[in-house]
Every structure is written in structure tokens, then in C-alpha cells.
Amino acid sequence: MSTGLWVTGLGLVTPLGADVGSTWERLVRGDRALRSVTLFDGADQRATVVAEAPSVRIPEKSLASPSAWSRTSAMAVAAASEAMRSAHLDPARARVGLIVGGTTGGMFETEGLLARLHGAADHPESLAAMLSHPLSATGERLQECLGPFARVRSLSSACSSGANAIVLAAAWLQLGEVDAVVAGGSDALCRLTLCGFNSLAAIDPAGCRPFHRHRRGTTLGEGAGFLVLERAATARSRGVRPVAELAGWASGSEAYHITQPAPGGELVASLMTRAMARAGVSPSDIDYVHAHGTGTPVNDVVEVTALARAFGREMARVPVSSSKGQIGHTLGAAGAIEAVITALVVSRGILVPTAGLDDPDPALEVVHVPHVGREVGRVRAALSNAFGFGGMDAVLVFTDVRSPPAPRSRAPSNGPEILSGEGAIPEPVVITGVSVLASPSLLGCALIASIPDGPTAPTAPVDLEGALDVVRARRFDPTARLAAVAIDGLLRESRAPVDGTGIVLGTPFGSVDGSAAFMHRVFDRGPRAAGPAEFPNLVPSAAVGNASIYAGLHGQGFAVADLSISAESAFAAAVELVAAGEAPRMVAGSSDPRSAIGERVRSLFFPAHRGGANGARRDLAVMILVESQRRAAAREATVLARVAQVVEWRSDGKAALSAIEPPREGAHEVVLARESAEVDALLEDSSWRGSPRIACAPHLGESDALGGGAIAVAAARIARGSIAEALVLGVSGGSGIAVRLLRPAGVGRG
Amino acid sequence: MKLQGLRSEIKRLLVAELNLKGRDPEGIEDDAPLFGGGLGLDSLDALQLAMSIEEKLGVRIPEGDEARTIFQSVGAIADYVAKARGA
């Protein structure tokens, strides 16, 4: 049996080498790339050992300003370029998607600047270096150097980002939205992560030794890993041979603790079981596991507990190893780099080792591959684990295409057969709840529908008094606090079950204020002053992790970044996962508290969004419940609106909008986050040009969450009967996302 | 007497540094367990507390099992800090 998703190209930059060949050779040999940090001054760090990647040159043909480049982006371009070359993939001749996972983006290039801005946001210093900072900057550099990509998503689920990029790629391919996806992750070392993991006492001063009796933590590495994934039929028609098959995957959240894994490993075990079921294999078919294997005392114990739970007696047979003792923990790239390694293990029949394992922990009952690689001839199927802060975990299964495991019945998929059609939604998707948290407090559906008729929201901060359990939320940053309250309101109003419900939030810049405060302390008082409770809040997915724990949501979780269409990008990702049958329902939204440095950064990226007619900045969080129509009907949920089309573009918006169906009979509106000349130009040639227009900025104020506000307002107005149909249009400097919403079938006359 | 003042200082530090809103520092018992049941603190609070004690009281808390003993209660922390300062 086959999911029909093939890996046809691989690319790597790791501390062992700047391509697949050199990395693989040294991996199998057992080489370790761990040494004292040279990239920056490691003085006064608790542990200084890291794994640095060879320096990668910025492509000469790039027209982007040098300040828009980060080491993260340079490594990403090198690895993605190798993957595309090896797959003979030409994005000019096919619809190719791009999904980039990461955590730090341009942090290395900007952490000094951020520290100086702390407490002095109006510092006269140039902010140009911030162009490299957003998670989405890497996608933009890839688009420029290797595109055109038809669809781009930048995501973070902390240390499982690279694996979740591959899970989302599988959804895109199942939906038929694209012919191939370049998916992976990239993350560069920086002071912030070294200080942060040191503050958590999570780094082994002697270097990462997974499964070792005396292991004391991980080693931070850096690098990039990318895979080209495509449907088997597409690859065959292109005459391209597969490296391996991506046969199974599963992703979910522990909803337990922001840094500690749940001791029983239940969620991880269930993800492994689900990923194997998806692949149509059982533990007896798995010939290798690439463990997450960070080398922290607790990770390795919990992971082995979870493996034993999922594999039962087969644990005595299946070899398990972790490459982190050789390349370190590459954070947002790790899930992708290790997916590349696992695909190579399957393709080459050679197991990679756990280096440094001279004294295995007797408490861990594992079949090890110590020191050097082991040639086994055939690996029928292999599994790769990736776990992240907030308990956001993902598991991938790769199988050998030449000699796959004996066929057996596959787990029934919730997903549709492979379909195609621009922006078509195969598994009907509906909106079953909206919540808007604006000053002074939470708004329900009726009030959201009347936002365009109402006065401008007060500029006072949102009052969370009484709405938040302040002890449980004691470590939340303002973004997570707003998100937790808005999600709580959404779940109460929509009566959605927590089981299987996931979260995807859009955030253009992550936690710039938190990162600035953290780095200010580090530069001011030294690395030992780095705050362990603050550090986990600095990953872009922190609010997702904290909110999933607060609300007890176990579905898939990640953050996406796409500048001023980040909230729309989150909505699109949620629709993709639900439409592909990957999730029964997802909370999609954005949470954006006002902040001094955030304000300054926004003025660099979105100079037109400031004040004036668009209104001053305000605290805003918006949450939308995106659900499969089938699931919504089964639980007799109130459906607010049906998601008819989601169309996305990276350059030619007019062409993309021509795929949007014209409004039908009945009242209809174009709902915008904010008016702009770009929107005017796009609508001019569109079949929606005559529709009444509503902009949310004058009513809700300016915010990075405003695009989510526009979708929520449109859904609420359809639900309240004000209109039968809406087009929500979000634009961001040539890119955009359009969402067409309809009155649900069986409600009113539309 | 000196130990009593140190205990109060640690209680104030606990509430402020761990952001225990609404908690009265003086209401924390000297020998109440801080983790698990007790105050409901977790391992990340322990790391934050160790960092704060080092910064504010000038005493470095060792890692691992030793820290677990020191962090049993406010009283135990005060004893450790007093001893470390006296040494």
C-alpha cells in the first residue's frame, strides 16, 4: 500500500558538512562536530560547547539588501537548492509549494539591536537589520533565489518545526493544491538560544551524549534540511526516482508543560502508533527509529518510555539512535534534518549511530547503534521523532519504495482522495465559532457582526481581570495571555470538544519585546542572568504551546509567520489541515498585544499601517474555529459560515483573484483588515468590484491580528443574516490571501 | 532573628520573581513544601528561583539533586543561603 507521497530530493547543511554527501559520510563514520563556540563570545556561559555549521555564502544573484539576509536564510537556500537540484525540480514548470520551519530566523543578526532597543524603543539606531529577523524572511529569500513558489508557509512549533513542515506538506499534496512541495527547516545558532538552554540547565558541558549513563543535556547545533515531496504519479510522469516514501505522519500536543515532557509519554506513543497506522505498517515492520534523543536526562527517559509503549516486544529488535551527539540539536531544523537522515537510512540500508555512547544508561532498554554506522542491507520502514517546547510533537514514517513492508490494511483516512483545483475545498470546511478580544473585553458573535456599525474600540488595554487563572498563566507573556482568554471564550461559545482540536496562530515577528528584554539582561549582566522562565516564551510558537496547555487541546499546534497576512496564513493553514482530513477542527487566529518595540518594528515593515484613518494600535486577539462540516454536523454544532474558497498568491494577485467565483444573489460584502491602494487595484479587475466594502481598522484599531478580525467579522455577519456571502481580502506587499465565505447550506436563502 | 528576615526576603522574592499574583508572601509557611502539592511550583519555577537567588542574594544554588533538597521549603532555602554566606 502506498500513500503515494514520494521523497524525490534531499538537501542538507549541518555541522558535519554543507551538503548531503559530506554529512552522510561523516555521520556514518561517527564523527562529532562539537566544539567551543566561535561564532560569538562564550565567556561566562554555563556550557560553551556547540555544533557550528560551515559558513554558507549568500547567493550572489540575490537583489535583497544584505541586511535582509541571515545565516538561517543562507543555510536554507543552500539546503533547499540541493534538494531541488537532486529532484530535478523546476518551479517555473510546476506548481511548487514551499514550507519552512524554524525558530530563531534572524535572531543572531538582530539580538544586539533588540537589546539596545529594550527600554529605548525610540533609539535612533537604524532598524534595517530587522529585515532579516522575521521567520518569514527565510521564505522570502528562498522565493527570490529558488522560486517562484506558488504557495509559501513559514511555521514554527519549536523543536518539531521541521517535522511539522513535512506534515503540512503532506496535507498540501493530498489536497492537490500543488504538484510538489519543498519542505524543511533552518535554524542558526545565536546567543539567545545558547543562554536560554543554559539557563534551563539543558546543555551538557561535556557535549551531547544521547542515552549515555552520565548524559547531562543536549548540545545546540545549527543547520538546514529540506526535502522535495511529490505525489508518485507526478514523479513518475517527470521521470524522477524516489529516495523513499513518506508513508505516515502524525502531529499533536501534549498540553502538559511548556518545557517538561509528560512523564508517561502517552501522546508521543499515540503519535507513533497513529503514524505507523497511517503508513499501513506495524512495529514489526519498522527496522529503525531516529529518536528525538536530545541527551537531556528527562527527554531520553520519556522517549524510551513512549517507544516501549508503542513498540511493545518489538523494542528488543528495533535499533534506535540519535544523531544529536554528532550534529547537535538544530532546533527548528532538527525535525527536517533528521527526516532527511531517516530517508537516507531507508534508501541506503545503513543505520546512523549514536556517537559518544561508551557507557549506555542501563535504565534505558534500547537496541543501540553505538559509535559508527551499521550496514544492514535493507530498512523496510523507519520512524523519525521530533518534540518541541509546549509538547508540540510530530512523528514521520518513511518506507523503502523498492521493497516496502508487506501490504496490510491501512488506517482509514479521514481525508479525501487526491483532488485538484485551484482553491477548491474538497472536505467541506465550516466556521463554527469566532471570538474577538478587544478593549475592554471579549466579544461574542453578535457583537462581532456589528463591529462595522459600532464605534471605535477604546485604546485602553484589554482588561483580563477575572478572565484568566493568573497562577496557571504566571509565566505567560502578554501574547499568550490574550490568546488563552480568546481561545477560552471561543471554546465556551462553540462548545467544541477539546479532543483532537489544534491551534495555529499567526505572528509576524514572534516575541520581539520578550527577546529584547531577555538579551538586554544578558548583555547587561551576563549570560547567567538569562531568565529560564522567560526563555520558552521567545520561540514564535510559545503562545500556541501555552494556550494548548491552558485549554487542554491535544491537536496539532504551530505558529505561522507571513508579515501582515500572518493571521490569514494561520486561517489558511487550519483550512488546509481540516480539508485534508488531518484535523477534525483547528483554532486559527492571532494574538497581538501593543508593545513599544513591536510598534517600532511594524513601522519599518508596514509604514502605511500607522494611526490616521486606520486607527491607533490596540490590543487584539482573534480566534476562529475551523471545522470539518461532517464533524460539525455530528456534534450538532452551530455553523456560522462555510469556507468556499481560499486562494493565495505570491506575485500576480489579479490572476489569483480571477479564480474567486463572483458573488451570487443575496447581500454580499468585501471585508478587509484595512483599506489600501493595493486592495483597490486588485478589486478593480475582480468580479467583486461592485460589492460593498467594510474595513476593520477604523473600528478595531491597527493590529497584526486584524486579518483574523476581518474573517471573524465576515463569518459573524453571515451567521447573523446581515449578508449571504463575503470575500475577505488580505494583502502584504504583492502577496495575499483571499477567503470566500458563504452562508451554510440549509440556513436562510442564499 | 537574622534567619527570620532572610525567610521573609525569600518569600517576597518567590512571589515577585515567580509572578504569583494575589499571593501574600507572609502567608507562605516556613516549612510548607514549595513543589508538587504545596505552592504548586514546578521545575521551571525552581530554575527561575535559583537564578533570582543568585542575582538578588548572591548565592549560587547547585544543580541537580542537591537543589531539590535546598528547595524543599522557604526554611530550607534560608538555611542554605545563611550557611553559604557564613562560609
Interface residues (C-beta under 8 A of the other chain):
Chain A: S199 L200 A201 H257 I258 T259 Q260 V470 V471 R474 R475 R525 R528 A529 A530 G531 P532 A533 P536
Chain B: L18 N19 L20 K21 G22 R23 G40 D42 S43 L44 D45 L47 Q48 M51 E54 E55 E63
